[in-house]
Amino acid sequence: MRRFLLVAVIAALLSAGFVAFAQAEPGLQSALTAVSGQGTGHVLVSPTAQDRPNFAVQVEVNVRDMLPNSTFTVQRAADLNPDGVCTQATGWLTNGPITTSEDDAGAAHFFVERSAPFVSGVRFDVVFRVIGNGTELRSDCMTVTVK
């Protein structure tokens, strides 16, 4: 019985640690809301230290209530003045496509890497959008710190 209890406690501690590790940093996730057209969604931005000192990030985009069986484009724009107001100073850069199912939902995962000026300690603002077929979903402005 003691062995079972010990294994259960260790498993609970490990699973709690993995849940904490998988969560996004505060402020690095946003709802996607319709500027035009229809749909909603969510974007999750997870910087990593993979290519330190250069910037590396995992981006997860989920959409729903969109035009079924359609392909949309996911884009981002960075602002090097990290004040929480995205001015899209870099213009819109394409992450890639996201395709919806016949049930009007879709998800895509992207890995982005950048070098200078995006090096350890640098902060910048970023905004995401999903566009196509007369629809534009947009995220809030998020401030990212390069790991």
C-alpha positions as CSV (number, residue, x, y, z in Angstrom):
1,M,0.0,0.0,0.0
2,R,2.9,2.4,0.8
3,R,4.5,1.7,-2.6
4,F,1.2,2.5,-4.3
5,L,0.8,5.7,-2.3
6,L,4.4,6.8,-3.1
7,V,3.8,6.2,-6.8
8,A,0.5,8.1,-6.8
9,V,2.1,11.1,-5.0
10,I,5.1,11.2,-7.5
11,A,2.7,10.9,-10.5
12,A,0.6,13.8,-9.1
13,L,3.6,16.0,-8.6
14,L,5.0,15.2,-12.0
15,S,1.7,15.9,-13.8
16,A,1.3,19.2,-11.9
17,G,4.8,20.2,-13.0
18,F,4.1,19.3,-16.7
19,V,0.8,21.3,-16.6
20,A,2.6,24.4,-15.3
21,F,5.3,24.0,-17.9
22,A,2.8,23.7,-20.8
23,Q,0.9,26.9,-19.8
24,A,1.6,30.1,-21.7
25,E,3.2,33.1,-20.0
26,P,0.7,35.7,-18.9
27,G,-0.1,38.0,-21.7
28,L,1.0,35.7,-24.5
29,Q,-2.4,34.4,-25.5
30,S,-5.3,36.2,-27.0
31,A,-8.7,35.7,-28.4
32,L,-9.1,36.2,-32.1
33,T,-12.2,38.4,-32.8
34,A,-13.8,39.3,-36.1
35,V,-12.9,42.6,-37.6
36,S,-14.9,41.6,-40.7
37,G,-16.7,38.4,-41.7
38,Q,-17.4,35.7,-39.3
39,G,-15.6,33.5,-36.8
40,T,-13.7,33.5,-33.5
41,G,-10.5,31.9,-32.3
42,H,-7.5,31.9,-30.1
43,V,-3.7,32.4,-30.5
44,L,-1.1,31.1,-28.1
45,V,2.5,32.4,-28.3
46,S,5.2,30.4,-26.5
47,P,8.8,31.7,-26.7
48,T,11.5,29.1,-26.2
49,A,15.2,29.3,-25.5
50,Q,15.9,26.8,-28.3
51,D,18.1,29.1,-30.4
52,R,19.4,31.3,-27.6
53,P,20.3,34.1,-28.0
54,N,18.1,34.3,-31.1
55,F,14.3,34.4,-31.0
56,A,12.4,31.1,-31.3
57,V,8.7,30.7,-30.7
58,Q,5.9,28.2,-31.0
59,V,2.6,29.7,-32.2
60,E,-0.7,27.8,-32.0
61,V,-3.8,29.2,-33.8
62,N,-7.3,27.8,-33.4
63,V,-10.4,29.1,-35.2
64,R,-14.1,28.2,-35.2
65,D,-17.4,29.4,-36.7
66,M,-15.5,30.1,-40.0
67,L,-16.4,29.3,-43.6
68,P,-16.2,25.5,-43.8
69,N,-13.7,23.7,-46.0
70,S,-11.8,26.9,-46.6
71,T,-8.1,28.0,-46.3
72,F,-7.2,31.2,-44.5
73,T,-3.8,32.9,-44.0
74,V,-2.3,33.5,-40.6
75,Q,-0.2,36.6,-40.4
76,R,1.7,38.6,-37.7
77,A,3.1,42.1,-37.4
78,A,5.8,43.1,-34.9
79,D,6.3,46.5,-33.3
80,L,9.8,47.1,-31.8
81,N,8.4,49.7,-29.4
82,P,7.1,47.4,-26.6
83,D,4.4,49.7,-25.2
84,G,1.4,47.4,-25.6
85,V,0.2,49.3,-28.7
86,C,0.8,47.4,-31.9
87,T,1.5,49.8,-34.8
88,Q,2.5,46.9,-37.2
89,A,5.8,48.6,-37.9
90,T,7.1,45.5,-39.7
91,G,4.1,45.1,-41.9
92,W,2.2,41.8,-42.1
93,L,4.4,38.6,-42.3
94,T,2.8,35.3,-43.2
95,N,3.0,32.4,-40.9
96,G,1.1,30.0,-43.2
97,P,-2.3,28.6,-43.9
98,I,-5.0,27.3,-41.7
99,T,-7.7,25.1,-43.2
100,T,-11.2,24.7,-41.7
101,S,-13.0,21.4,-41.6
102,E,-16.6,20.9,-42.8
103,D,-17.5,21.6,-39.2
104,D,-16.1,25.2,-39.6
105,A,-13.1,24.9,-37.3
106,G,-9.4,24.6,-37.8
107,A,-6.0,24.7,-36.0
108,A,-2.4,25.3,-37.1
109,H,0.9,25.2,-35.3
110,F,3.9,27.3,-36.5
111,F,7.5,27.5,-35.4
112,V,9.2,30.9,-36.0
113,E,12.9,31.8,-35.6
114,R,14.5,35.3,-36.0
115,S,17.9,36.7,-35.3
116,A,19.0,40.2,-34.5
117,P,17.4,42.5,-33.5
118,F,15.3,39.7,-31.8
119,V,17.9,38.5,-29.3
120,S,17.7,37.5,-25.6
121,G,16.2,40.2,-23.4
122,V,14.7,42.2,-26.3
123,R,11.0,43.0,-25.9
124,F,8.6,43.7,-28.7
125,D,4.8,43.9,-29.4
126,V,3.1,41.5,-31.8
127,V,-0.4,41.2,-33.2
128,F,-1.9,38.2,-35.2
129,R,-4.6,38.0,-37.8
130,V,-6.4,35.3,-39.8
131,I,-7.6,36.5,-43.2
132,G,-9.4,35.2,-46.2
133,N,-12.8,34.9,-47.9
134,G,-13.9,38.3,-46.6
135,T,-13.0,37.4,-43.0
136,E,-10.4,39.0,-40.8
137,L,-9.9,37.8,-37.2
138,R,-7.4,39.8,-35.1
139,S,-5.7,39.2,-31.8
140,D,-5.0,41.7,-29.0
141,C,-1.5,43.3,-29.0
142,M,0.9,41.1,-26.9
143,T,4.3,42.1,-25.5
144,V,6.9,39.3,-26.0
145,T,10.3,39.0,-24.3
146,V,13.0,37.0,-26.2
147,K,14.4,34.2,-24.0
